[in-house]
Amino acid sequence: MRRVLEKVLEEFLAMLPPTIFFFVWLHIVTVVRVLMAKGSHYQPLDTLSIAVWALILGKAVLLADNLPAINLYPHKPLIYNVTWKTAIYLLVEENMPVRPSWIGKFSTTFQLLTLAVALVTLHDGTLLHPFVLQSFIALSAAATVASGLQYLYRGLIWLQKRAPSITPPG
């Protein structure tokens, strides 16, 4: 248990700098948007939404940094990595429409039910048989994997349809 807590603390501390960066800059962007849209019906993001986006972006930066293709120049001056990563981020910027699927909704439902069963089990371990929690975990994991595979399939189909506009004529 101690190793798990140490790992969680290590991940949290690694995620803190990019999260704080995005938190500050997303607030600055929100203030600028509010000032630009003064007198309109624009509703700015609240601090909680900005915090969630900052956490997501901070974790995405850390995940990208751990990919070998992204962190190509770890021992060179910082400008090499910054330039390389900027080029990659600009190249992969796409807006893919993501529509929820019934498998995704089923997966989310089982994840929430698993959480509820786990909380009930933590509260009083005698209320439910241990097999119930294990079953919910297995069903939730299977539904999550199925949902992920379906979204991956949809993404590949989307990329395949986009391929003619991405590849140069030749």
Buried (B, 14 or more C-beta within 10 A) or exposed (E): EEEEEEEEEEEEEBBEEBBEBBBEEBBEBBEEEBEEEEEEEEEBBEEEEBBEBBBEBBBEBBEBBEEEEBEEBEEEEEEEBEEBBEEBEEEEEEEEEEEEBEBBEBBBEBBEEBEEBBEBBEEEEEEBEEEEBEEBBEBBBEBBEBBEEBBEEBEEEBEEEEEEEEEEEE
